[in-house]
Amino acid sequence: MFNDYMHSVFRQNGPTHAIVEPSGGDTKTIYTIEPENIKTMLHTNFSDYHRSRNMPNALNPLMGQGVFTSNGKAWAHSRSLVKAQFSTQRVRNVAKIEPYVQNVFKEIGKIGKDGWTEPLELLLTFNRFTLDSATEFMFGTSAESHRVAMREKEMFIAKKKKRGVVAKYQLVMTDFGTAFDIALDYVALRLKLGRLWFLADGFWFRIACYKVKSYADNYIHEAVAHAGEAAKRARRKAKGAAARDVDSEAVDLDDRRYGLISELVGSYPDKVALRNQVMQLLVAGRDTTAATLTWSFILLEAHPTEFDRLQSSIIEHFGTEFNPRRPMTFENLKSCVCLQWVISEVVRLYPTGPLNARKALVNTVLPVGGSVDGKSPVAVKAGTTVAYNTYLLHRREELWGEDSWDFKPERWEGKKTGWEYIPFHGGPQTCLGRKLHLSTPVRWQNVSARCKFPMLTRFLEQHAMTEMAYVLSRILQRYDRISSSTRMTNFENGIRTILVPKHTVLFQFHSRNEKVHGENIE
């Protein structure tokens, strides 16, 4: 695995080292897992670095230019427009997650006479869940990708027939989830190819991008039309022409049925720019949450003691599905400390972005890594790439102790962290998805203080914090045991657009016996 290779490289060459061109002797890339160097690059001397141009080139057909792919003034403009448009009521509305959890339960399927379900492909199920939830969050209407399961089987069969291409085309053009997955597969390959990103292209990529963007455009068109009508009504109310007929609270509530785009419309008169921003947020909200949920179950299945501890905490906190103790609200999920610890530990061991890089715009300096002892500054020439490995940073024994490679949620009791823990990066360009994940309150107080746009990142963190905590809690309420037939390969990691299991992950769930076996609990 790539990270195993990188681990051996860092052990041999130290936490900061350089790759030098054999011919000219110039430094090509500096690799580091030093917290101070990462802080300098992402925060202290943020303006000295920028993202590689390969990323926007690779992502452009699907997402265009937006908050994840731009640099400098263009990035600052995108970020400032996005950051102030969010309503915290969206985050706290846990009830909107439940229909998609019910879809997960339907995919888990019937309980056999032995109390166990049939094997389930876990990452695929969570991808559907998060896509449905994310599209409802963004557009006000779900993509309903859970209905794709049978169509995907049909497509697989159709590929073997003479009309396979036609069948695949029809599926891509009628199903957003399938088109979205095909587009992301191409994007992942384009990112891996680096400067050769243009080699990963073709008919299916372009047609999938067309379908995804058309889907988004339809909802944006409706939201823009509604916003225009709402503005007219507001002006009439202000003039007193129809004061008794217009209820501002009702208008605001009606806006929310168009999802997040209803709050972004006013900042983006250009519909293409609005679509680009929404697509980038959608990718962040879908893939990162699905991957983290999958890693959570992989780790809990491999550590039965931690599974039992978390389940006991959830049952004590919320009760079982059919014998609840308290409602599963945003506040109650956040107060379940053991749940907080588990997800913080999951994203420590499996950060969604394991390797990232910036390129120096000017001649600059990193504070540590030079000389024999590695404590002196390092000169960074303009044009040099500085890469940091979050996966290995989070596993350094000097920072996390001798058990740094172990899954130990209890390490988070009273834990305060700095730049040695950056699952969502840090500084002004902190990933928008970073606050989409569950974490300890103490941890994120530190991060928010160093983030240039705390309002936006706090909002997004709380959204995924709620989503992941809710899913874990609901599943552990219904099932008392889990088992994976693919345990031997579950921990082999691969890279899509993020860090995911390399192979298929199959799971079975055991019923808590609150309903009769052989029934599909709904």
C-alpha positions as CSV (number, residue, x, y, z in Angstrom):
1,M,0.0,0.0,0.0
2,F,1.1,3.5,-0.7
3,N,1.0,4.7,2.9
4,D,3.1,1.7,4.0
5,Y,5.7,2.7,1.5
6,M,5.6,6.3,2.6
7,H,5.9,5.2,6.2
8,S,9.2,3.4,5.4
9,V,10.4,6.4,3.5
10,F,9.8,8.7,6.4
11,R,11.4,6.3,8.9
12,Q,14.5,6.2,6.7
13,N,14.7,9.9,5.8
14,G,13.1,11.7,8.8
15,P,9.9,13.6,9.3
16,T,11.0,16.3,6.8
17,H,13.0,15.4,3.7
18,A,13.4,16.4,0.1
19,I,13.5,14.7,-3.3
20,V,16.2,16.3,-5.5
21,E,16.5,16.3,-9.3
22,P,19.4,14.0,-10.2
23,S,20.6,16.3,-13.1
24,G,20.4,19.9,-11.8
25,G,20.4,19.3,-8.1
26,D,17.3,21.4,-7.5
27,T,14.8,20.4,-4.9
28,K,11.7,18.9,-6.6
29,T,9.4,18.1,-3.6
30,I,9.7,18.5,0.2
31,Y,7.8,15.9,2.2
32,T,6.9,16.7,5.8
33,I,4.9,15.3,8.7
34,E,6.0,18.1,11.1
35,P,3.1,20.0,12.7
36,E,5.0,23.3,12.7
37,N,5.8,23.0,9.0
38,I,2.2,22.3,8.2
39,K,1.0,25.2,10.3
40,T,3.5,27.5,8.6
41,M,2.3,26.4,5.1
42,L,-1.4,26.4,5.8
43,H,-1.7,29.2,8.3
44,T,1.3,31.4,9.3
45,N,2.7,31.9,5.7
46,F,-0.5,30.9,3.9
47,S,0.0,33.5,1.1
48,D,3.4,32.0,0.2
49,Y,1.7,28.8,-1.2
50,H,-1.1,27.9,-3.5
51,R,-2.9,24.7,-4.7
52,S,-1.5,22.9,-7.7
53,R,-3.1,23.8,-11.0
54,N,-3.5,20.1,-11.7
55,M,-6.5,19.9,-9.4
56,P,-8.8,22.5,-11.1
57,N,-7.9,21.0,-14.5
58,A,-8.8,17.5,-13.3
59,L,-12.1,18.6,-11.6
60,N,-13.2,21.3,-14.1
61,P,-15.6,19.1,-16.3
62,L,-17.6,18.1,-13.3
63,M,-17.3,21.1,-10.8
64,G,-15.8,24.0,-12.6
65,Q,-14.1,26.8,-10.7
66,G,-15.1,27.1,-7.0
67,V,-14.1,27.2,-3.4
68,F,-12.1,23.9,-3.6
69,T,-10.3,24.5,-6.9
70,S,-9.3,28.2,-7.0
71,N,-6.5,30.2,-5.6
72,G,-5.8,33.8,-4.5
73,K,-8.5,36.4,-5.0
74,A,-10.8,34.0,-6.9
75,W,-10.7,31.6,-3.9
76,A,-11.3,34.3,-1.4
77,H,-14.3,35.6,-3.3
78,S,-15.8,32.2,-3.6
79,R,-15.2,31.4,0.1
80,S,-16.6,34.8,1.3
81,L,-19.8,34.3,-0.7
82,V,-20.4,30.8,0.5
83,K,-19.6,31.3,4.1
84,A,-22.3,33.6,5.2
85,Q,-25.4,31.9,3.7
86,F,-26.1,29.1,6.1
87,S,-29.0,28.6,8.5
88,T,-28.2,26.5,11.6
89,Q,-31.8,25.2,11.6
90,R,-30.8,23.0,8.7
91,V,-28.1,21.3,10.8
92,R,-30.4,20.7,13.8
93,N,-33.2,19.2,11.9
94,V,-32.4,15.5,12.6
95,A,-35.8,14.4,11.5
96,K,-34.8,14.9,7.8
97,I,-32.1,12.2,8.2
98,E,-34.5,9.5,9.3
99,P,-36.0,8.7,5.9
100,Y,-32.6,8.0,4.5
101,V,-31.7,5.8,7.5
102,Q,-34.8,3.8,6.8
103,N,-33.5,3.3,3.3
104,V,-30.2,1.9,4.8
105,F,-32.3,-0.5,6.9
106,K,-34.1,-1.6,3.7
107,E,-30.8,-2.3,2.0
108,I,-29.5,-4.2,5.1
109,G,-32.6,-6.4,4.5
110,K,-34.5,-9.2,6.2
111,I,-33.4,-10.9,9.3
112,G,-32.8,-14.7,8.9
113,K,-33.9,-17.4,11.4
114,D,-30.4,-17.2,13.0
115,G,-30.9,-13.5,13.6
116,W,-28.4,-12.3,11.0
117,T,-28.9,-10.4,7.8
118,E,-27.4,-11.3,4.4
119,P,-24.0,-9.8,3.5
120,L,-24.2,-6.1,2.6
121,E,-21.7,-4.0,0.6
122,L,-21.2,-1.3,3.2
123,L,-19.5,1.5,1.4
124,L,-21.9,1.3,-1.5
125,T,-24.8,1.5,0.9
126,F,-23.4,4.5,2.7
127,N,-22.6,6.2,-0.6
128,R,-26.3,6.0,-1.5
129,F,-27.3,7.2,1.9
130,T,-25.1,10.3,1.9
131,L,-25.9,11.1,-1.7
132,D,-29.6,11.0,-1.0
133,S,-29.1,13.1,2.2
134,A,-26.7,15.5,0.6
135,T,-28.9,16.2,-2.5
136,E,-31.9,16.8,-0.2
137,F,-29.7,19.1,1.9
138,M,-28.4,21.0,-1.2
139,F,-31.5,20.9,-3.5
140,G,-34.4,20.3,-1.2
141,T,-35.1,17.0,-3.1
142,S,-33.3,13.7,-2.8
143,A,-31.7,11.9,-5.7
144,E,-33.2,8.7,-4.3
145,S,-30.2,6.7,-5.3
146,H,-31.1,3.8,-3.1
147,R,-33.5,2.7,-5.9
148,V,-30.5,2.3,-8.1
149,A,-29.5,-1.1,-6.5
150,M,-31.5,-3.2,-8.9
151,R,-30.7,-1.0,-11.9
152,E,-27.0,-1.4,-11.2
153,K,-27.4,-5.2,-11.4
154,E,-29.3,-4.7,-14.7
155,M,-26.6,-2.6,-16.1
156,F,-24.0,-5.2,-15.1
157,I,-26.0,-7.9,-17.0
158,A,-26.6,-5.5,-19.9
159,K,-22.9,-4.9,-20.4
160,K,-22.6,-8.6,-21.5
161,K,-25.3,-8.2,-24.2
162,K,-25.1,-6.6,-27.6
163,R,-27.1,-3.6,-26.5
164,G,-25.0,-3.1,-23.4
165,V,-23.8,0.4,-24.4
166,V,-27.3,1.5,-25.0
167,A,-28.5,0.2,-21.7
168,K,-25.7,1.9,-19.9
169,Y,-26.4,5.2,-21.7
170,Q,-30.0,5.0,-20.7
171,L,-29.1,4.3,-17.1
172,V,-26.6,7.2,-16.9
173,M,-29.1,9.6,-18.5
174,T,-32.0,8.6,-16.2
175,D,-30.2,8.2,-12.8
176,F,-28.3,10.9,-11.1
177,G,-26.5,8.5,-8.7
178,T,-25.0,6.4,-11.4
179,A,-23.9,9.4,-13.4
180,F,-22.4,10.9,-10.2
181,D,-20.4,7.8,-9.5
182,I,-19.1,7.5,-13.0
183,A,-18.0,11.1,-13.0
184,L,-16.2,10.7,-9.7
185,D,-14.4,7.6,-10.8
186,Y,-13.0,9.6,-13.7
187,V,-12.1,12.5,-11.5
188,A,-10.3,10.2,-9.1
189,L,-8.2,8.8,-12.0
190,R,-7.5,12.3,-13.3
191,L,-6.2,13.4,-9.9
192,K,-3.9,10.4,-9.7
193,L,-2.5,11.1,-13.1
194,G,-1.3,14.6,-12.0
195,R,0.1,16.5,-15.0
196,L,-1.3,13.8,-17.3
197,W,-4.9,14.4,-16.1
198,F,-6.1,14.9,-19.7
199,L,-5.5,11.2,-20.4
200,A,-8.6,10.3,-18.3
201,D,-11.4,11.5,-20.5
202,G,-13.9,10.2,-22.9
203,F,-17.6,9.8,-23.8
204,W,-18.8,8.3,-20.5
205,F,-17.1,10.9,-18.4
206,R,-18.5,13.8,-20.5
207,I,-22.0,12.3,-20.6
208,A,-22.0,11.7,-16.9
209,C,-20.8,15.2,-16.2
210,Y,-23.6,16.5,-18.4
211,K,-26.2,14.5,-16.5
212,V,-25.0,15.7,-13.1
213,K,-24.8,19.3,-14.1
214,S,-28.2,19.2,-15.8
215,Y,-29.7,17.7,-12.6
216,A,-28.3,20.6,-10.6
217,D,-29.3,23.2,-13.1
218,N,-33.0,22.1,-12.9
219,Y,-33.2,22.7,-9.2
220,I,-31.1,26.0,-9.4
221,H,-33.5,27.3,-12.1
222,E,-36.5,26.6,-9.8
223,A,-34.8,28.2,-6.8
224,V,-33.9,31.3,-8.8
225,A,-37.4,31.6,-10.1
226,H,-38.8,31.2,-6.6
227,A,-36.3,33.7,-5.2
228,G,-37.4,36.2,-7.8
229,E,-41.1,35.7,-6.9
230,A,-40.3,35.9,-3.1
231,A,-38.4,39.2,-3.7
232,K,-41.4,40.7,-5.5
233,R,-43.7,39.6,-2.6
234,A,-41.3,41.2,-0.2
235,R,-41.3,44.5,-2.1
236,R,-45.1,44.5,-2.1
237,K,-45.1,43.9,1.6
238,A,-42.7,46.7,2.2
239,K,-44.9,49.1,0.2
240,G,-47.9,47.9,2.3
241,A,-49.8,46.7,-0.8
242,A,-50.3,43.2,0.5
243,A,-49.1,43.3,4.1
244,R,-52.0,41.1,5.4
245,D,-51.4,38.5,2.6
246,V,-47.7,37.9,3.1
247,D,-46.2,36.1,6.0
248,S,-42.5,36.5,6.0
249,E,-42.0,33.5,8.2
250,A,-44.0,31.4,5.7
251,V,-41.9,32.7,2.9
252,D,-38.6,31.8,4.7
253,L,-40.0,28.3,5.4
254,D,-41.0,27.9,1.7
255,D,-37.5,28.9,0.7
256,R,-36.1,26.0,2.6
257,R,-37.8,23.5,0.4
258,Y,-35.2,24.3,-2.3
259,G,-32.4,23.3,0.0
260,L,-29.1,25.1,0.5
261,I,-29.3,26.7,-3.0
262,S,-32.2,28.9,-1.8
263,E,-29.7,30.6,0.6
264,L,-27.0,30.9,-2.1
265,V,-29.1,32.4,-4.9
266,G,-28.7,36.0,-3.8
267,S,-24.9,35.8,-3.8
268,Y,-24.6,34.2,-7.2
269,P,-26.4,36.0,-10.1
270,D,-24.4,33.7,-12.4
271,K,-26.2,30.3,-12.4
272,V,-23.1,28.5,-13.6
273,A,-21.0,29.9,-10.7
274,L,-23.8,28.8,-8.3
275,R,-23.8,25.3,-9.8
276,N,-20.1,25.0,-9.4
277,Q,-20.1,26.0,-5.8
278,V,-23.0,23.6,-5.0
279,M,-21.3,20.7,-6.8
280,Q,-18.1,21.1,-4.9
281,L,-20.1,21.2,-1.6
282,L,-22.0,18.1,-2.7
283,V,-18.9,16.1,-3.4
284,A,-17.4,17.0,0.0
285,G,-20.6,16.2,1.8
286,R,-21.2,12.8,0.1
287,D,-17.8,11.0,-0.1
288,T,-16.2,12.1,3.2
289,T,-19.2,11.1,5.3
290,A,-19.7,7.8,3.6
291,A,-16.1,6.8,3.9
292,T,-15.9,7.8,7.6
293,L,-19.0,5.7,8.4
294,T,-17.5,2.7,6.6
295,W,-14.2,3.0,8.4
296,S,-16.1,3.4,11.7
297,F,-17.8,0.0,11.2
298,I,-14.6,-1.6,10.0
299,L,-12.8,-0.5,13.2
300,L,-15.7,-1.4,15.5
301,E,-16.0,-4.8,14.0
302,A,-12.3,-5.5,14.5
303,H,-12.5,-4.3,18.1
304,P,-15.4,-6.0,19.8
305,T,-14.7,-4.3,23.2
306,E,-15.0,-0.9,21.7
307,F,-18.1,-1.9,19.8
308,D,-19.7,-3.1,23.1
309,R,-18.6,0.1,24.9
310,L,-20.1,2.4,22.2
311,Q,-23.3,0.4,22.0
312,S,-23.8,0.4,25.8
313,S,-23.3,4.1,25.8
314,I,-25.8,4.6,23.0
315,I,-28.4,2.4,24.6
316,E,-27.9,4.1,28.0
317,H,-28.2,7.5,26.3
318,F,-31.1,6.9,23.9
319,G,-32.5,3.4,24.6
320,T,-33.2,0.9,21.9
321,E,-35.2,1.6,18.8
322,F,-38.5,0.2,20.2
323,N,-37.8,1.3,23.8
324,P,-36.4,4.8,23.5
325,R,-35.2,6.8,26.6
326,R,-34.7,10.2,25.1
327,P,-35.1,11.8,21.6
328,M,-32.1,11.6,19.2
329,T,-31.8,15.4,18.8
330,F,-28.7,17.4,17.8
331,E,-28.0,18.4,21.4
332,N,-28.4,14.8,22.7
333,L,-26.1,13.4,20.0
334,K,-23.5,15.9,20.8
335,S,-23.6,15.1,24.5
336,C,-23.0,11.4,23.9
337,V,-19.3,11.5,24.8
338,C,-18.3,8.0,23.8
339,L,-19.8,8.6,20.4
340,Q,-17.7,11.8,20.1
341,W,-14.6,9.9,21.0
342,V,-15.1,7.1,18.5
343,I,-15.5,9.3,15.4
344,S,-12.6,11.5,16.5
345,E,-10.5,8.4,16.6
346,V,-11.8,7.1,13.3
347,V,-10.8,10.3,11.4
348,R,-7.5,10.4,13.2
349,L,-6.6,6.9,11.8
350,Y,-8.4,7.4,8.5
351,P,-8.4,11.0,7.4
352,T,-10.3,11.4,4.2
353,G,-7.4,13.3,2.5
354,P,-4.3,11.4,3.5
355,L,-1.8,13.2,1.3
356,N,-2.0,16.9,0.3
357,A,0.4,19.4,-1.2
358,R,1.0,23.1,-1.9
359,K,3.4,24.8,-4.2
360,A,5.6,27.7,-3.1
361,L,4.8,31.0,-4.9
362,V,7.8,32.8,-3.5
363,N,11.1,31.9,-1.9
364,T,10.1,31.1,1.7
365,V,11.1,29.0,4.8
366,L,9.8,26.1,6.8
367,P,10.7,26.4,10.5
368,V,12.1,22.8,11.1
369,G,13.6,19.9,9.2
370,G,17.0,21.3,8.3
371,S,20.5,20.1,9.3
372,V,21.4,16.7,10.8
373,D,19.2,17.0,13.9
374,G,16.2,18.3,11.8
375,K,15.6,21.3,14.1
376,S,16.9,24.0,11.8
377,P,14.8,26.0,9.2
378,V,14.5,24.7,5.6
379,A,14.7,27.0,2.6
380,V,11.9,26.5,0.1
381,K,12.6,27.9,-3.4
382,A,9.7,29.3,-5.4
383,G,8.1,26.6,-7.5
384,T,8.9,23.8,-5.0
385,T,6.1,21.5,-4.0
386,V,5.7,20.8,-0.3
387,A,3.6,17.7,0.4
388,Y,2.3,16.7,3.9
389,N,1.0,13.3,4.8
390,T,-1.9,13.5,7.2
391,Y,-2.3,9.8,7.5
392,L,1.2,9.4,8.9
393,L,1.1,12.6,10.9
394,H,-1.8,11.2,12.8
395,R,0.2,8.0,13.6
396,R,3.5,9.5,14.7
397,E,4.6,7.9,18.0
398,E,6.3,11.1,19.1
399,L,3.0,12.9,19.0
400,W,0.4,10.2,19.9
401,G,2.4,7.6,22.0
402,E,3.5,4.1,21.4
403,D,-0.1,3.0,20.6
404,S,-0.5,5.6,17.9
405,W,-1.4,3.0,15.3
406,D,-4.1,1.5,17.6
407,F,-7.8,2.2,17.6
408,K,-8.3,3.7,21.1
409,P,-11.3,6.1,21.4
410,E,-10.6,6.6,25.1
411,R,-7.4,8.6,24.2
412,W,-9.7,11.5,23.5
413,E,-10.8,11.9,27.2
414,G,-9.6,15.4,28.1
415,K,-7.5,15.5,24.9
416,K,-6.5,18.9,23.5
417,T,-4.8,18.9,20.1
418,G,-3.2,21.4,17.7
419,W,-1.6,20.9,14.3
420,E,-0.8,17.3,15.0
421,Y,-4.4,16.5,14.2
422,I,-5.7,18.0,11.0
423,P,-8.1,15.5,9.4
424,F,-9.7,18.4,7.5
425,H,-6.5,20.4,7.1
426,G,-6.3,23.9,8.7
427,G,-5.9,27.6,8.2
428,P,-7.9,29.7,5.8
429,Q,-8.3,26.9,3.2
430,T,-9.6,24.4,5.8
431,C,-11.7,21.9,3.9
432,L,-15.4,22.8,3.9
433,G,-16.1,19.2,4.8
434,R,-14.0,19.4,7.9
435,K,-16.9,20.5,10.1
436,L,-19.1,17.9,8.4
437,H,-17.6,15.4,10.9
438,L,-18.1,14.4,14.5
439,S,-15.5,15.6,16.9
440,T,-15.0,16.7,20.5
441,P,-16.0,20.2,21.4
442,V,-12.6,21.0,22.9
443,R,-10.8,20.0,19.7
444,W,-12.8,22.3,17.4
445,Q,-12.6,25.3,19.7
446,N,-8.9,25.3,18.9
447,V,-9.4,24.9,15.2
448,S,-12.2,27.5,14.9
449,A,-9.8,30.0,16.5
450,R,-7.3,29.5,13.8
451,C,-9.8,29.3,10.9
452,K,-10.4,32.4,8.9
453,F,-14.1,31.5,8.3
454,P,-15.3,29.9,11.5
455,M,-19.0,30.5,10.8
456,L,-19.0,28.4,7.6
457,T,-16.8,25.6,8.9
458,R,-18.7,25.4,12.2
459,F,-22.0,25.1,10.3
460,L,-20.7,22.3,8.0
461,E,-19.0,20.4,10.8
462,Q,-22.2,20.3,12.8
463,H,-24.1,19.0,9.7
464,A,-22.0,15.9,9.3
465,M,-21.4,15.6,13.0
466,T,-25.2,15.2,13.3
467,E,-25.4,12.9,10.3
468,M,-22.7,10.4,11.2
469,A,-23.7,10.4,14.9
470,Y,-27.3,9.8,14.0
471,V,-26.5,6.9,11.6
472,L,-24.2,5.1,14.0
473,S,-26.6,5.5,16.9
474,R,-29.6,4.3,14.9
475,I,-27.9,1.2,13.5
476,L,-26.5,0.2,17.0
477,Q,-30.0,0.7,18.4
478,R,-31.4,-1.9,16.0
479,Y,-28.6,-4.4,15.8
480,D,-26.5,-5.8,18.7
481,R,-23.7,-7.4,16.7
482,I,-21.9,-7.0,13.5
483,S,-19.7,-9.3,11.4
484,S,-17.6,-8.9,8.3
485,S,-16.6,-11.8,6.0
486,T,-14.0,-9.5,4.4
487,R,-12.2,-8.6,7.6
488,M,-8.8,-9.8,6.2
489,T,-8.9,-7.2,3.4
490,N,-11.0,-4.4,5.0
491,F,-8.0,-2.4,6.2
492,E,-6.2,-2.3,2.8
493,N,-6.8,1.3,1.8
494,G,-7.1,2.8,-1.6
495,I,-7.6,6.3,-3.0
496,R,-10.7,7.4,-4.9
497,T,-11.2,11.1,-4.5
498,I,-10.6,10.4,-0.8
499,L,-9.2,7.5,1.4
500,V,-11.5,4.5,1.1
501,P,-11.2,0.7,1.6
502,K,-9.4,-0.8,-1.5
503,H,-11.7,-3.8,-1.7
504,T,-15.3,-4.6,-1.3
505,V,-16.4,-4.4,2.4
506,L,-19.2,-6.9,3.3
507,F,-21.0,-6.7,6.6
508,Q,-23.8,-8.6,8.3
509,F,-25.9,-7.3,11.2
510,H,-27.5,-9.3,14.0
511,S,-31.0,-8.3,15.2
512,R,-31.6,-7.2,18.8
513,N,-34.6,-9.5,18.8
514,E,-37.2,-6.8,19.4
515,K,-39.1,-8.1,16.4
516,V,-39.7,-11.5,15.0
517,H,-36.9,-13.0,12.9
518,G,-37.6,-13.4,9.3
519,E,-39.3,-10.0,9.0
520,N,-38.0,-6.9,7.4
521,I,-38.0,-4.4,10.2
522,E,-39.2,-1.1,8.9
